[in-house]
Amino acid sequence: MPAYLITHPRDQKLDDLVIEDPALTLRFEAGWAILADDHGVCLAIPSGQGASIQRVDVKEPAPREE
């Protein structure tokens, strides 16, 4: 499942956030990072805010055949 960790510069005193959803997508448009799912925009962050966005989902390895 796609998941992203959003961290903000310390001086902004904002909490870090993990957002995840099976249909989550990330796109960059007109100076904004936009996270959306099947229902629309979940979160939009302006580029000037200095936030860092990192994909953190872990893909499960394929089952091994014996």
Summary of the structure (lengths in Angstrom):
residues: 66
radius of gyration: 14.5
end to end distance: 26.5
largest distance: 53.0
contacts: 130
relative contact order: 0.31
helix: 9%
strand: 47%
